[in-house]
Amino acid sequence: MTVTGTTTGLRTRADARLMATYGPPRAVFVRGQGSVLFDEDGQPWLDFLSGLAVTSLGHAHPAVTDAVARQAATLVHTSNLFLTEPAVTLAERLAEVTGWPDARVFFAQCGATANEAAIKLARRHGKQQHPDKVRVVALEGSFHGRTLATLEATGQAAKHAPFAPLAGYVDHVPHDDPDALTAAVGEDTCAVLLEVVQGEGGVRVVPAAVLAAARAACDANGALLLVDEVQTGMGRTGPWFAFQATDVLPDVLTVAKALANGLPIGACIARGPAAEVFGAGDHATTFGGNPVTCAAATAVIDTIRDQGLLDQAATRGRRLRAGLAQVIGASPLATGVRGRGLLLGLELAAPVAAALEAACRERHLVVNAVAADVLRLAPPLTVSREEVDTAVGVIADALAAVADATATD
């Protein structure tokens, strides 16, 4: 079989056979190593997006590669009618890193299906108290997935519109208004679902007062606090999970993206009474707990722990933030930095994030416009000091180019 190698040829084939859900591809990559991607011409691109906060150990990390190769050569699939060592081992690791001795885990395929499991768990818990205790409170600007349930939980009306009407069981409140959240939670609420840092919502840190209000409202009304750590988990913001840098303890958390460094996996982790809610037949998935992906995820956790990458993420995050602060001082288009650890958003004075993303792409730096006036950066936890400095320099140059183009217009 002949494979067309050119960008034009591959895009033509893709246009003919792939559904048009992602828009035009921005580049064609053929391999990666560490923080660098290589296109079909062999040109290097500095990856400061990590596949949307996924490849936190960088590309082709040897520990993950070895774990996948060993497991793929041993056992790939059995179904959940049987036990495998990798799934049990990973569940134990997740209990360790959450710090929850009584944690129980449901394995899914991605963040959306992990959140779907969390919503079902909360509804099951609510209905055990009262048959109408099924409502969910979530935050405006949030993103929890694109299945119908997680789409409804997502606090972005533009994403709802093409699929309306939705079921109508989710109430959205502002991300920064604790009083509004408290007022929205009632006897018919089974859960509050939120992110500690809204990734797709523009890298917005949810205020501590909102987190505290969510915990108090759940306790007062017999609801569960669900924390979506799909983008912030696995060391992205410094600790294993973003909630661990707060005073709030969730009942359920979800993780995916970086968990297996690029292999599809998600996990819904519960503690306390929430961990006992599901019984046999309440929820299931064919590929959950797949031995290969679980082996990869265990290798990710062990590597982060053994190589001190939580501390490194915090250190590199401070260096990146400091570099961006210098950019802000030099460019009128850059006004601020928000986020935590290695999940940062560069705030812009005008809706030029898409233009800035394009200018960075022209300079072979991978970042993305997460909002009209916010550029998102999420490099691997393994990123070097030199790579951080290089990325900051590229962003400064790209900002200058965008400013010149804006002035010309």
C-alpha positions as CSV (number, residue, x, y, z in Angstrom):
1,M,0.0,0.0,0.0
2,T,1.4,3.4,-1.0
3,V,1.1,6.2,1.6
4,T,1.1,9.8,0.4
5,G,3.7,11.7,2.4
6,T,3.0,15.3,1.4
7,T,0.9,17.6,3.5
8,T,-1.4,18.3,0.5
9,G,-1.9,14.6,-0.2
10,L,-2.6,13.7,3.5
11,R,-5.1,16.6,3.8
12,T,-6.9,15.4,0.6
13,R,-7.2,11.9,2.0
14,A,-8.4,13.3,5.4
15,D,-11.0,15.5,3.7
16,A,-12.4,12.5,1.9
17,R,-12.7,10.2,4.8
18,L,-12.7,12.1,8.2
19,M,-15.7,14.0,9.5
20,A,-15.0,17.7,9.6
21,T,-15.2,18.2,13.3
22,Y,-11.8,19.8,13.9
23,G,-11.4,22.3,11.2
24,P,-8.4,22.6,8.9
25,P,-5.2,20.9,10.3
26,R,-2.5,23.4,11.1
27,A,0.5,21.1,10.5
28,V,1.3,17.4,9.9
29,F,3.6,15.9,12.5
30,V,5.4,12.6,12.0
31,R,7.3,12.1,15.3
32,G,8.1,13.7,18.6
33,Q,10.9,13.6,21.2
34,G,10.6,15.3,24.5
35,S,9.2,18.8,24.1
36,V,9.8,18.8,20.3
37,L,7.5,17.7,17.5
38,F,8.9,17.1,14.0
39,D,6.9,17.8,10.8
40,E,7.2,15.8,7.6
41,D,10.0,18.0,6.4
42,G,12.0,17.2,9.5
43,Q,11.6,20.6,10.9
44,P,11.4,20.9,14.8
45,W,8.5,22.6,16.5
46,L,8.6,23.5,20.2
47,D,5.5,22.0,21.8
48,F,4.0,24.2,24.5
49,L,0.6,22.7,24.3
50,S,1.3,19.0,25.0
51,G,-1.6,17.8,22.9
52,L,-4.0,19.9,25.0
53,A,-2.3,19.1,28.3
54,V,-1.8,15.4,27.5
55,T,1.8,14.6,26.9
56,S,3.1,15.8,30.2
57,L,6.2,13.6,30.1
58,G,6.9,14.8,26.6
59,H,6.8,12.8,23.4
60,A,8.2,9.2,23.2
61,H,9.1,9.0,26.9
62,P,11.1,5.8,27.4
63,A,9.3,4.7,30.6
64,V,5.9,4.9,28.8
65,T,7.2,3.3,25.6
66,D,8.7,0.4,27.6
67,A,5.6,-0.1,29.7
68,V,3.3,-0.1,26.6
69,A,5.6,-2.5,24.6
70,R,5.9,-5.0,27.5
71,Q,2.2,-5.0,28.2
72,A,1.2,-5.1,24.5
73,A,3.4,-8.2,24.1
74,T,1.8,-9.8,27.1
75,L,-2.0,-9.1,27.3
76,V,-4.0,-6.4,25.5
77,H,-7.6,-7.0,26.5
78,T,-9.8,-9.3,28.5
79,S,-13.0,-7.2,29.3
80,N,-14.1,-6.2,32.7
81,L,-15.5,-9.7,33.3
82,F,-12.0,-10.5,34.5
83,L,-9.2,-8.9,36.6
84,T,-5.8,-7.8,35.3
85,E,-2.9,-6.7,37.3
86,P,-2.3,-3.3,35.5
87,A,-5.8,-2.0,36.3
88,V,-5.6,-2.9,40.0
89,T,-2.1,-1.5,40.3
90,L,-3.2,1.8,38.7
91,A,-6.2,2.1,41.0
92,E,-3.8,1.6,43.9
93,R,-1.5,4.3,42.6
94,L,-4.4,6.7,42.2
95,A,-5.5,6.2,45.8
96,E,-1.9,7.0,46.8
97,V,-1.6,10.2,44.8
98,T,-5.1,11.5,45.8
99,G,-4.2,10.8,49.4
100,W,-7.5,9.0,49.8
101,P,-7.0,5.6,51.7
102,D,-10.6,4.6,50.9
103,A,-10.6,5.7,47.2
104,R,-12.3,3.5,44.6
105,V,-11.9,4.0,40.9
106,F,-13.9,3.6,37.7
107,F,-11.8,3.5,34.6
108,A,-13.1,5.2,31.4
109,Q,-11.6,6.2,28.0
110,C,-11.3,10.0,28.3
111,G,-12.3,13.0,30.3
112,A,-15.8,13.2,29.0
113,T,-16.6,9.6,29.9
114,A,-14.9,10.0,33.3
115,N,-17.2,13.0,33.9
116,E,-20.2,11.1,32.6
117,A,-19.5,8.4,35.2
118,A,-19.2,11.0,37.9
119,I,-22.5,12.6,37.0
120,K,-24.2,9.1,36.9
121,L,-22.7,8.3,40.3
122,A,-24.0,11.6,41.8
123,R,-27.4,11.0,40.4
124,R,-27.5,7.5,41.8
125,H,-26.4,8.9,45.2
126,G,-29.1,11.6,45.0
127,K,-31.9,9.2,44.0
128,Q,-31.0,7.0,47.0
129,Q,-32.2,10.0,49.1
130,H,-35.1,11.2,47.0
131,P,-36.3,10.2,43.5
132,D,-36.2,13.8,42.3
133,K,-32.7,14.6,43.6
134,V,-31.0,14.8,40.2
135,R,-30.1,18.4,39.4
136,V,-26.5,19.5,38.9
137,V,-24.9,22.9,39.5
138,A,-22.0,23.9,37.4
139,L,-20.1,27.1,36.5
140,E,-20.3,29.4,33.6
141,G,-17.3,29.1,31.3
142,S,-16.6,25.5,32.4
143,F,-15.8,22.6,30.1
144,H,-16.6,19.0,31.0
145,G,-16.9,17.2,27.7
146,R,-19.0,16.8,24.6
147,T,-21.2,13.8,25.3
148,L,-24.8,14.9,25.8
149,A,-24.6,14.8,29.6
150,T,-21.2,16.5,29.8
151,L,-22.1,19.0,27.1
152,E,-25.0,20.1,29.2
153,A,-22.7,20.4,32.3
154,T,-20.4,22.6,30.2
155,G,-21.1,26.2,30.9
156,Q,-20.7,27.5,27.3
157,A,-24.0,28.3,25.6
158,A,-22.4,28.4,22.1
159,K,-21.5,24.7,22.4
160,H,-25.1,23.9,23.5
161,A,-26.9,25.6,20.6
162,P,-26.3,23.1,17.8
163,F,-27.7,20.3,20.0
164,A,-30.6,22.0,21.8
165,P,-32.9,21.2,23.4
166,L,-30.8,19.6,26.2
167,A,-32.3,17.8,29.1
168,G,-32.4,20.9,31.4
169,Y,-31.1,19.4,34.6
170,V,-28.0,21.6,35.0
171,D,-28.0,25.1,36.5
172,H,-25.1,27.3,35.7
173,V,-23.8,30.1,37.9
174,P,-21.0,32.6,37.5
175,H,-17.5,31.2,38.1
176,D,-16.7,33.9,40.6
177,D,-19.9,34.3,42.6
178,P,-20.1,32.2,45.8
179,D,-23.5,33.6,46.8
180,A,-25.0,32.6,43.5
181,L,-23.7,29.1,43.8
182,T,-25.0,28.8,47.3
183,A,-28.4,30.0,46.2
184,A,-28.5,27.5,43.3
185,V,-27.9,24.4,45.4
186,G,-31.1,23.0,46.9
187,E,-32.8,19.8,48.1
188,D,-33.1,18.6,44.5
189,T,-29.3,19.0,43.8
190,C,-27.3,15.8,43.6
191,A,-24.0,17.4,42.7
192,V,-21.9,20.5,42.2
193,L,-19.4,20.0,39.3
194,L,-16.5,22.4,38.8
195,E,-12.9,22.8,37.8
196,V,-10.3,24.5,40.1
197,V,-8.8,26.1,37.0
198,Q,-11.1,26.4,34.0
199,G,-8.8,25.3,31.2
200,E,-11.0,25.6,28.1
201,G,-12.8,28.5,29.8
202,G,-9.7,30.7,29.4
203,V,-7.3,29.4,32.1
204,R,-9.4,31.0,34.8
205,V,-8.7,30.2,38.4
206,V,-11.9,29.6,40.3
207,P,-11.8,31.8,43.5
208,A,-11.3,30.0,46.8
209,A,-14.6,31.5,48.1
210,V,-16.5,29.7,45.3
211,L,-14.8,26.4,46.1
212,A,-15.6,26.8,49.8
213,A,-19.2,27.7,49.0
214,A,-19.5,24.6,46.8
215,R,-18.3,22.4,49.6
216,A,-20.6,24.0,52.2
217,A,-23.6,23.8,49.9
218,C,-23.1,20.2,49.1
219,D,-22.7,19.3,52.8
220,A,-25.9,21.2,53.7
221,N,-27.9,19.6,51.0
222,G,-26.6,16.0,50.8
223,A,-25.0,16.6,47.4
224,L,-21.6,15.4,46.1
225,L,-18.8,17.8,45.2
226,L,-17.3,16.7,41.9
227,V,-14.0,18.2,40.8
228,D,-13.0,17.9,37.2
229,E,-9.2,17.5,37.1
230,V,-9.1,16.3,33.5
231,Q,-6.8,19.2,32.4
232,T,-5.3,20.1,35.8
233,G,-4.4,16.7,37.1
234,M,-1.2,14.7,37.1
235,G,1.0,17.6,38.2
236,R,-0.1,20.2,35.6
237,T,-0.6,22.9,38.2
238,G,2.2,21.8,40.7
239,P,0.6,19.2,43.0
240,W,-0.8,15.9,41.7
241,F,-4.2,17.6,41.6
242,A,-5.2,21.3,41.7
243,F,-7.6,20.8,44.6
244,Q,-4.6,19.7,46.7
245,A,-3.5,23.4,46.7
246,T,-6.8,24.5,48.2
247,D,-8.7,23.9,51.5
248,V,-11.5,22.0,49.8
249,L,-11.8,18.3,49.6
250,P,-14.1,16.8,46.9
251,D,-16.1,13.6,47.1
252,V,-15.3,12.7,43.5
253,L,-12.6,13.7,41.1
254,T,-12.0,12.9,37.5
255,V,-8.8,12.7,35.6
256,A,-7.8,11.8,32.0
257,K,-5.6,13.7,29.5
258,A,-2.1,13.4,31.0
259,L,-2.9,10.2,32.9
260,A,-1.3,7.9,30.3
261,N,0.7,10.5,28.4
262,G,-1.3,10.2,25.2
263,L,-3.0,6.8,25.4
264,P,-6.8,7.0,25.8
265,I,-7.8,6.7,29.5
266,G,-10.0,8.4,32.1
267,A,-10.7,7.7,35.7
268,C,-13.5,8.6,38.1
269,I,-12.2,8.5,41.7
270,A,-14.5,8.6,44.7
271,R,-13.9,8.6,48.4
272,G,-16.1,8.1,51.5
273,P,-19.8,7.2,51.0
274,A,-19.5,8.2,47.3
275,A,-17.0,5.3,46.7
276,E,-19.8,2.8,47.7
277,V,-22.6,4.2,45.5
278,F,-22.1,2.1,42.3
279,G,-23.1,-1.6,42.4
280,A,-22.9,-4.3,39.8
281,G,-24.5,-3.3,36.6
282,D,-24.8,0.4,37.4
283,H,-22.1,1.5,35.0
284,A,-19.8,-0.2,32.5
285,T,-17.5,0.3,29.5
286,T,-15.8,-2.2,27.3
287,F,-12.4,-0.7,27.2
288,G,-12.2,0.7,30.8
289,G,-9.2,-0.5,32.6
290,N,-7.4,-1.7,29.5
291,P,-4.1,-3.4,30.5
292,V,-2.0,-1.4,28.0
293,T,-3.3,2.0,28.9
294,C,-3.2,1.2,32.6
295,A,0.4,0.1,32.4
296,A,1.2,3.3,30.6
297,A,-0.6,5.4,33.3
298,T,1.2,3.6,36.1
299,A,4.5,4.3,34.3
300,V,3.5,8.0,34.2
301,I,2.7,8.2,37.9
302,D,5.9,6.4,38.8
303,T,8.0,8.6,36.6
304,I,6.5,11.8,37.9
305,R,7.1,10.6,41.5
306,D,10.6,9.2,41.0
307,Q,11.9,12.1,38.9
308,G,10.6,14.8,41.2
309,L,8.5,16.3,38.3
310,L,5.9,17.9,40.6
311,D,8.6,20.2,42.0
312,Q,10.0,20.7,38.5
313,A,6.5,21.7,37.2
314,A,6.2,24.3,39.9
315,T,9.8,25.6,39.2
316,R,9.3,25.7,35.5
317,G,5.9,27.3,35.9
318,R,7.5,30.1,37.9
319,R,10.2,30.6,35.3
320,L,7.6,30.7,32.5
321,R,5.4,33.2,34.4
322,A,8.4,35.4,35.1
323,G,9.4,35.3,31.4
324,L,5.8,36.2,30.4
325,A,5.9,39.1,32.9
326,Q,8.9,40.5,31.1
327,V,6.9,40.2,27.8
328,I,4.0,42.1,29.4
329,G,6.4,44.9,30.3
330,A,7.6,45.1,26.7
331,S,4.4,44.7,24.7
332,P,1.2,46.8,24.9
333,L,-0.8,43.8,23.7
334,A,0.1,41.6,26.7
335,T,-1.6,42.6,29.9
336,G,-1.4,39.8,32.4
337,V,-0.8,36.1,33.2
338,R,-3.2,33.8,34.9
339,G,-3.3,30.1,35.8
340,R,-1.1,27.9,37.9
341,G,2.0,25.8,37.5
342,L,2.4,24.9,33.8
343,L,-1.1,25.8,32.8
344,L,-0.9,29.5,32.1
345,G,-2.8,32.0,30.0
346,L,-1.3,35.1,28.6
347,E,-4.0,37.8,28.8
348,L,-4.1,40.2,25.8
349,A,-5.4,43.8,25.5
350,A,-7.4,43.0,22.3
351,P,-9.0,39.9,20.7
352,V,-5.8,38.9,18.8
353,A,-5.1,35.5,20.4
354,A,-5.8,33.7,17.1
355,A,-3.4,36.0,15.3
356,L,-0.8,35.5,18.0
357,E,-1.3,31.7,17.9
358,A,-0.7,31.9,14.1
359,A,2.4,34.1,14.5
360,C,3.8,31.6,17.0
361,R,3.0,28.7,14.7
362,E,4.9,30.5,11.9
363,R,7.9,30.4,14.3
364,H,7.3,26.7,15.0
365,L,6.0,27.2,18.6
366,V,2.8,25.2,19.4
367,V,0.4,27.2,21.7
368,N,-3.3,27.9,21.3
369,A,-5.9,30.7,21.5
370,V,-8.2,29.4,24.3
371,A,-10.2,32.6,24.2
372,A,-10.3,35.6,21.9
373,D,-7.9,37.5,24.2
374,V,-6.1,34.6,26.0
375,L,-3.2,32.5,24.7
376,R,-2.8,29.1,26.5
377,L,0.5,27.5,27.3
378,A,0.8,24.0,28.7
379,P,4.3,22.6,28.1
380,P,5.4,19.2,29.3
381,L,6.4,18.8,33.0
382,T,9.8,17.8,31.6
383,V,10.4,21.1,29.8
384,S,13.9,22.5,30.2
385,R,14.8,26.0,31.4
386,E,16.3,26.7,27.9
387,E,13.1,25.6,26.2
388,V,11.1,27.9,28.5
389,D,13.3,30.8,27.6
390,T,13.1,30.0,23.9
391,A,9.3,29.9,24.0
392,V,9.2,33.3,25.8
393,G,11.4,34.8,23.2
394,V,9.3,33.4,20.4
395,I,6.1,34.8,22.0
396,A,7.8,38.2,22.4
397,D,8.7,38.2,18.7
398,A,5.3,37.0,17.7
399,L,3.6,39.8,19.8
400,A,5.7,42.4,18.0
401,A,4.7,41.0,14.7
402,V,1.0,41.0,15.6
403,A,1.3,44.6,17.0
404,D,2.8,45.7,13.7
405,A,0.1,44.1,11.7
406,T,-2.6,45.6,13.9
407,A,-1.1,49.0,13.6
408,T,-1.0,48.7,9.8
409,D,-4.6,47.6,9.7
